[in-house]
Amino acid sequence: MTRRVPPLVPRMREHAASIFGEMSTLAVETGSVNLGQGFPDTDGPQSVKDAAIRAIQDGRGNQYPPVHGLPELRRAIAEHQRRFYGIELDWTADVCVATGASEAIVATLLALVDTGDEVVMFAPWFDVYAAGISLANGVRREVPLTPGTFRPDVDALRAAITPRTRLLLLNSPHNPTGVVFTREELTAIADVVAEHDLLVISDEVYEHIVFTGHEHVPFATLPGMAERTVTLGSAGKSLSMTGWKVGWATGPSDLIHAVRVVRQHMSFVSGGPFQWAVADGLALPDEHWRSFAADMQSKRDLLSAGLIGLGFAVTPSEGTYYVTTDVGPTAYADGLAFCRDLPSRAGVVAIPQQVFHDDPTNGAPYVRWAFCKRPEVLHEALDRLARALP
Ligand SMILES: *Cc1c(COP(=O)(O)O)cnc(C)c1O
């Protein structure tokens, strides 16, 4: 070959491998129960599926929908924020529909972060955040959550802020740990944000998967935060339709305008018929949202109790699809070694936390297990673990 031009820009090389790709390949090769990837194995509501089918049949959304999202969906998103949180939005200017929250994350970072700007986030972080910051030529600064409890260390956050810090990337309910930040924690974080005049991306895609005794507090509802926060939501997570790739960003019109400018040049539009269906889904009655969270909570209970029974140290999951264990009681040096061995040894796949850190020592002993699966699948995984791990 005479071509010597390297194909991948240097700033993206560290993002070449994905743990989800590696572990899903292992899952297929070994016929493992896959508790690695975070998607439910039961679809969202039938009425929402029917709405998508109707939209296709009626010719609604089969051609390019409006660039920043179907008006009906933007109205439904604004109404959802008002109904659940008392947040008042102008649907014409304060809402932007995206190809999943993933696109909204990257578009928002590209819109708000310039070359050399620093972005602070708690570790472990979601892998799209790190890649998105690199795409924007930004610099990431991680602040480890307290090992074991995974509570945010606000003094450490304050210490990580420099004159170059432009934005804080927050995620609660938190993937991968399963913690839900309390109002007190978020208020202390908001003080740091105000002190340093930061922008905020608040990734709240698990807003409806919060368990008894815990509360989802949207960051934008804290005093002074609405004007500086872009909030992200996802129909994938909230309506259990991860393949539909409908997400959104909401916030003050000047920030959302910036996101729109960038995002329109990414996917332009997507998911026309799905946007109609998601508009219907967001208006489902309170009972639906209660039973959705309760169902996920029963799955959390099943998997958590099983893992405790096997001798794992489990950090209680307060929300999301995930529960975290410490591999300490096993013979393994760390979570990565454990997870690489587990498919062939036990026929189960889980995700090591350390790959979501710049400094892997902080996440070394921890493993993320997804419980958003049918009870029989969780039982099968636990049976396999019990047979393989004496
Ligand atoms: C799943 C997930 C997303 C992405 O949502 P999509 O709508 O599927 O793109 C974003 N943030 C977190 C923390 C997630 O777990």
Ligand as a Chemical Component Dictionary entry (heavy atoms), coordinates in Angstrom:
data_LIG
# 
_chem_comp.id                   LIG 
_chem_comp.type                 NON-POLYMER 
_chem_comp.pdbx_formal_charge   0 
_chem_comp.three_letter_code    LIG 
# 
loop_
_chem_comp_atom.comp_id 
_chem_comp_atom.atom_id 
_chem_comp_atom.alt_atom_id 
_chem_comp_atom.type_symbol 
_chem_comp_atom.charge 
_chem_comp_atom.model_Cartn_x 
_chem_comp_atom.model_Cartn_y 
_chem_comp_atom.model_Cartn_z 
_chem_comp_atom.pdbx_ordinal 
LIG C1 C1 C 0 -28.270 5.573 27.399 1  
LIG C2 C2 C 0 -27.635 6.825 27.848 2  
LIG C3 C3 C 0 -27.583 7.948 27.012 3  
LIG C4 C4 C 0 -27.956 7.903 25.568 4  
LIG O1 O1 O 0 -29.306 7.928 25.321 5  
LIG P1 P1 P 0 -29.854 7.641 23.856 6  
LIG O2 O2 O 0 -31.169 8.354 23.839 7  
LIG O3 O3 O 0 -29.963 6.157 23.697 8  
LIG O4 O4 O 0 -28.891 8.213 22.869 9  
LIG C5 C5 C 0 -27.068 9.122 27.524 10 
LIG N1 N1 N 0 -26.615 9.191 28.781 11 
LIG C6 C6 C 0 -26.610 8.139 29.594 12 
LIG C7 C7 C 0 -26.068 8.287 30.971 13 
LIG C8 C8 C 0 -27.107 6.911 29.155 14 
LIG O5 O5 O 0 -27.056 5.847 29.961 15 
# 
loop_
_chem_comp_bond.comp_id 
_chem_comp_bond.atom_id_1 
_chem_comp_bond.atom_id_2 
_chem_comp_bond.value_order 
_chem_comp_bond.pdbx_ordinal 
LIG C1 C2 SING 1  
LIG C2 C3 SING 2  
LIG C2 C8 DOUB 3  
LIG C3 C4 SING 4  
LIG C3 C5 DOUB 5  
LIG C4 O1 SING 6  
LIG O1 P1 SING 7  
LIG P1 O2 DOUB 8  
LIG P1 O3 SING 9  
LIG P1 O4 SING 10 
LIG C5 N1 SING 11 
LIG N1 C6 DOUB 12 
LIG C6 C7 SING 13 
LIG C6 C8 SING 14 
LIG C8 O5 SING 15 
# 
